[in-house]
Amino acid sequence: MSDVAHEPAPEMVTLALTLAYDGAGFSGFARQQGEVRTVQAELEAALATLVGALVDTVCAGRTDAGVHAQGQVVSCDIPTSALGRADDLAHLVRSLNALTPPDIVVREARIVAEGWSARFDTVAREYRYLIANTTEPPLFTASYAWHVVSPLDLATMREAATRLVGEHDFASFCVAASADSLHEQGLSTCREIISIEIDTVCELGEPLIAVTVVGNAFLHSMVRTIVGTLVEVGRGKRPPEWVQEVLDARNRAAAGPCAPAHGLTFVRTRER
């Protein structure tokens, strides 16, 4: 029997962190092998410095390379002692913002129930895609909007979008390799779209089209492929009813192009 005394495990607290980030300098949210810059790796490095130990994080929705976020939610467990006082969350936020690079901002920290998961306790995710539908290129929003010169018919785009609302097999709107991988694991490519709204907005004095998509969960590049498909309709290259054919095909080759990453932003989550 060993005489070595073991220190008791530290008391832990579960946090929900709300992040904003400019995705241009990242190879997506999720940490990766090798010298690849990701949001998760930067955040976990800041947490490790603050806590003095490795911290694993879980996000509400992985974003691809170049995709931005206004309200990404991340859950993690840290020692209660790292908070200073139990309610000293403002100090925690300031410390994390001092430790993260300037293209990541921690907007909020909340104490949540033990075992709470940003992935599994989020019931809906909202994304917004911006399109600059003007003859001249955008200036101030160039890094956050897709410049489409051809005039877009928003009425036909809205009509096409109605066919995507509800629960469907979105295999046609997923990167083919990812869809195949899910199917090989016996996992479904069915997802539920709660709403799609297409509106005109003005950002920094520039007219834009905003496509807002809310769903329970999303496949790899699903929102961007939805936008690319709707733009094909808006350009008059395809009729609105074509979108139903794309759904029924369950084949990525049937859908429109994947819209550029820089136009997409993860806006917010809805929790249980």
C-alpha positions as CSV (number, residue, x, y, z in Angstrom):
1,M,0.0,0.0,0.0
2,S,1.5,3.4,-1.1
3,D,2.3,6.0,1.6
4,V,2.2,8.7,-1.0
5,A,-0.5,11.3,-0.3
6,H,-2.6,12.5,-3.2
7,E,-4.0,16.0,-3.4
8,P,-7.7,16.1,-3.7
9,A,-9.1,16.9,-7.1
10,P,-9.8,20.6,-7.4
11,E,-13.4,21.8,-7.3
12,M,-14.6,22.5,-10.8
13,V,-17.1,24.9,-12.4
14,T,-18.6,24.7,-15.8
15,L,-18.5,27.9,-17.9
16,A,-20.3,29.0,-21.1
17,L,-18.2,31.5,-23.0
18,T,-19.7,33.6,-25.8
19,L,-17.1,34.5,-28.5
20,A,-16.8,36.7,-31.5
21,Y,-14.1,36.2,-34.0
22,D,-13.0,37.3,-37.5
23,G,-12.5,34.0,-39.3
24,A,-10.2,35.4,-42.0
25,G,-7.0,34.4,-40.1
26,F,-8.2,30.9,-39.0
27,S,-8.4,27.5,-40.5
28,G,-11.8,27.0,-38.9
29,F,-12.9,26.7,-35.3
30,A,-11.7,23.2,-34.4
31,R,-8.1,22.4,-33.4
32,Q,-6.1,20.5,-36.0
33,Q,-2.9,18.6,-36.3
34,G,0.3,20.5,-37.1
35,E,1.0,24.2,-37.2
36,V,-2.5,25.3,-38.1
37,R,-4.1,28.4,-36.5
38,T,-7.6,27.7,-35.2
39,V,-10.0,29.5,-32.9
40,Q,-10.2,26.5,-30.5
41,A,-6.4,26.2,-30.2
42,E,-6.0,30.0,-29.4
43,L,-8.8,29.9,-26.9
44,E,-7.5,26.8,-25.1
45,A,-4.0,28.3,-25.0
46,A,-5.4,31.4,-23.3
47,L,-7.4,29.2,-20.8
48,A,-4.4,27.1,-20.0
49,T,-2.3,30.2,-19.2
50,L,-5.1,31.5,-17.0
51,V,-5.8,28.2,-15.2
52,G,-2.3,26.6,-15.2
53,A,-3.6,23.4,-16.8
54,L,-5.0,22.1,-20.1
55,V,-8.6,22.9,-20.6
56,D,-10.8,21.1,-23.2
57,T,-13.6,23.2,-24.9
58,V,-16.7,22.2,-26.8
59,C,-18.4,24.6,-29.2
60,A,-22.1,25.0,-30.2
61,G,-21.2,24.8,-33.9
62,R,-17.9,24.3,-35.8
63,T,-17.2,27.0,-38.3
64,D,-15.1,26.4,-41.5
65,A,-12.0,28.3,-42.5
66,G,-12.8,31.9,-43.1
67,V,-16.2,31.9,-41.4
68,H,-16.8,34.5,-38.7
69,A,-18.8,34.5,-35.5
70,Q,-20.7,37.1,-33.4
71,G,-22.1,34.7,-30.8
72,Q,-20.3,31.4,-30.8
73,V,-20.8,29.6,-27.5
74,V,-18.2,27.4,-25.9
75,S,-18.4,25.3,-22.8
76,C,-15.5,24.2,-20.6
77,D,-14.7,23.1,-17.0
78,I,-12.1,25.1,-15.0
79,P,-11.1,25.0,-11.3
80,T,-13.3,27.3,-9.2
81,S,-10.1,28.8,-7.8
82,A,-9.3,30.3,-11.2
83,L,-12.3,32.6,-10.8
84,G,-10.9,34.4,-7.8
85,R,-14.3,35.1,-6.3
86,A,-17.2,32.8,-7.4
87,D,-18.9,35.7,-9.1
88,D,-15.8,37.4,-10.6
89,L,-16.7,36.6,-14.2
90,A,-16.0,40.1,-15.5
91,H,-12.4,39.7,-14.4
92,L,-12.2,36.3,-16.1
93,V,-13.5,37.9,-19.4
94,R,-10.9,40.7,-19.2
95,S,-8.1,38.2,-18.5
96,L,-9.1,36.0,-21.4
97,N,-9.3,39.0,-23.8
98,A,-5.8,40.0,-22.7
99,L,-4.6,36.5,-23.5
100,T,-6.4,35.9,-26.8
101,P,-5.3,37.5,-30.1
102,P,-7.1,40.6,-31.4
103,D,-9.2,38.6,-33.9
104,I,-11.0,36.8,-31.0
105,V,-13.1,38.6,-28.4
106,V,-14.7,36.9,-25.4
107,R,-18.0,38.8,-25.0
108,E,-19.4,37.0,-21.9
109,A,-18.8,34.2,-19.4
110,R,-21.6,32.4,-17.5
111,I,-21.6,29.8,-14.9
112,V,-23.9,26.9,-16.0
113,A,-25.0,23.6,-14.6
114,E,-22.4,20.8,-14.2
115,G,-22.3,18.8,-17.4
116,W,-23.8,21.5,-19.5
117,S,-22.6,21.2,-23.1
118,A,-22.5,24.0,-25.7
119,R,-23.0,21.3,-28.4
120,F,-25.7,19.1,-26.9
121,D,-27.7,21.8,-24.9
122,T,-28.0,24.1,-27.9
123,V,-31.3,23.4,-29.8
124,A,-30.8,25.9,-32.6
125,R,-28.1,27.8,-34.4
126,E,-28.5,31.0,-36.4
127,Y,-26.3,32.0,-39.3
128,R,-26.3,35.0,-41.5
129,Y,-24.9,35.3,-45.0
130,L,-24.3,38.7,-46.6
131,I,-24.3,39.4,-50.3
132,A,-23.3,42.7,-52.0
133,N,-25.6,42.7,-55.1
134,T,-24.2,45.8,-56.7
135,T,-22.3,46.6,-59.9
136,E,-19.5,48.2,-58.0
137,P,-17.6,46.1,-55.3
138,P,-18.3,46.8,-51.7
139,L,-15.6,48.7,-49.7
140,F,-16.2,48.6,-46.0
141,T,-18.0,45.2,-46.1
142,A,-15.8,43.5,-48.6
143,S,-14.3,41.1,-46.0
144,Y,-17.8,40.1,-44.9
145,A,-20.0,40.0,-48.0
146,W,-20.0,38.0,-51.3
147,H,-20.0,40.4,-54.3
148,V,-22.5,39.1,-56.8
149,V,-22.9,41.5,-59.8
150,S,-25.8,39.8,-61.6
151,P,-29.1,41.2,-60.3
152,L,-30.9,38.9,-57.9
153,D,-34.6,38.3,-57.8
154,L,-35.3,38.1,-54.1
155,A,-38.9,37.0,-54.6
156,T,-37.9,33.8,-56.4
157,M,-35.1,33.2,-53.9
158,R,-37.7,33.4,-51.1
159,E,-40.0,31.0,-52.9
160,A,-37.1,28.6,-53.4
161,A,-36.1,28.8,-49.8
162,T,-39.6,27.7,-48.6
163,R,-38.8,24.2,-50.0
164,L,-35.8,23.9,-47.6
165,V,-37.7,24.7,-44.4
166,G,-38.6,21.7,-42.3
167,E,-36.8,18.4,-41.7
168,H,-35.1,17.0,-44.8
169,D,-32.2,14.9,-45.9
170,F,-29.6,17.6,-46.8
171,A,-27.0,15.3,-48.3
172,S,-27.0,17.4,-51.5
173,F,-26.0,20.5,-49.4
174,C,-23.1,18.8,-47.6
175,V,-19.5,18.3,-48.7
176,A,-19.6,14.9,-50.4
177,A,-16.7,13.4,-48.4
178,S,-18.4,14.5,-45.1
179,A,-21.8,13.1,-46.2
180,D,-20.1,9.8,-47.2
181,S,-18.3,9.6,-43.8
182,L,-21.5,10.2,-41.9
183,H,-23.3,7.5,-43.9
184,E,-20.4,5.0,-43.4
185,Q,-20.8,5.6,-39.6
186,G,-24.5,4.9,-39.8
187,L,-25.3,8.6,-39.1
188,S,-28.0,10.6,-40.7
189,T,-27.7,13.7,-43.0
190,C,-31.2,14.8,-42.0
191,R,-31.4,18.2,-40.4
192,E,-34.2,20.6,-39.6
193,I,-34.3,24.1,-41.0
194,I,-36.5,26.3,-38.7
195,S,-36.5,29.4,-40.9
196,I,-34.8,31.1,-43.8
197,E,-35.3,34.9,-44.2
198,I,-34.0,37.0,-47.1
199,D,-33.9,40.7,-46.4
200,T,-32.2,43.9,-47.6
201,V,-30.0,45.6,-45.0
202,C,-27.5,48.4,-44.8
203,E,-24.1,47.9,-43.2
204,L,-21.6,50.8,-42.9
205,G,-23.6,52.7,-45.6
206,E,-23.5,49.8,-48.1
207,P,-26.6,48.0,-49.3
208,L,-26.6,44.2,-48.8
209,I,-28.8,41.2,-49.0
210,A,-28.9,39.2,-45.7
211,V,-29.8,35.5,-45.9
212,T,-30.5,34.3,-42.3
213,V,-30.8,30.6,-41.7
214,V,-31.9,29.0,-38.4
215,G,-31.7,25.3,-37.9
216,N,-31.3,22.7,-35.2
217,A,-27.9,21.7,-36.6
218,F,-25.9,21.9,-39.9
219,L,-23.8,19.7,-42.1
220,H,-20.3,20.6,-43.4
221,S,-20.7,23.8,-45.6
222,M,-24.5,23.3,-45.6
223,V,-25.4,27.0,-45.1
224,R,-23.0,28.2,-47.8
225,T,-24.3,25.6,-50.3
226,I,-27.9,26.7,-49.5
227,V,-26.9,30.3,-50.3
228,G,-25.1,29.3,-53.5
229,T,-28.1,27.3,-54.6
230,L,-30.5,30.2,-53.8
231,V,-28.3,32.6,-55.7
232,E,-28.5,30.3,-58.8
233,V,-32.3,30.8,-58.6
234,G,-32.0,34.5,-57.9
235,R,-29.9,34.9,-61.1
236,G,-32.6,33.2,-63.1
237,K,-30.4,30.2,-64.0
238,R,-32.8,27.8,-62.2
239,P,-36.5,27.9,-61.3
240,P,-37.6,27.9,-57.6
241,E,-38.9,24.3,-57.9
242,W,-35.4,23.1,-58.8
243,V,-34.5,23.3,-55.2
244,Q,-36.8,20.3,-54.5
245,E,-35.0,18.3,-57.1
246,V,-31.7,19.1,-55.4
247,L,-33.1,17.9,-52.1
248,D,-34.5,14.7,-53.6
249,A,-31.2,13.9,-55.4
250,R,-29.2,13.5,-52.1
251,N,-26.1,14.2,-54.2
252,R,-23.8,17.2,-53.7
253,A,-23.3,17.4,-57.5
254,A,-27.0,18.3,-57.9
255,A,-26.8,21.6,-55.8
256,G,-25.4,25.0,-56.7
257,P,-21.9,26.3,-55.8
258,C,-20.7,26.7,-52.3
259,A,-20.7,30.4,-51.5
260,P,-17.4,32.0,-50.3
261,A,-16.7,31.5,-46.6
262,H,-16.1,35.2,-45.8
263,G,-19.8,36.1,-46.3
264,L,-20.9,33.8,-43.5
265,T,-21.3,34.6,-39.8
266,F,-22.4,32.4,-36.9
267,V,-24.8,34.9,-35.2
268,R,-26.2,33.2,-32.1
269,T,-27.5,30.1,-30.4
270,R,-30.8,29.1,-28.8
271,E,-30.4,26.9,-25.7
272,R,-32.7,24.5,-23.9
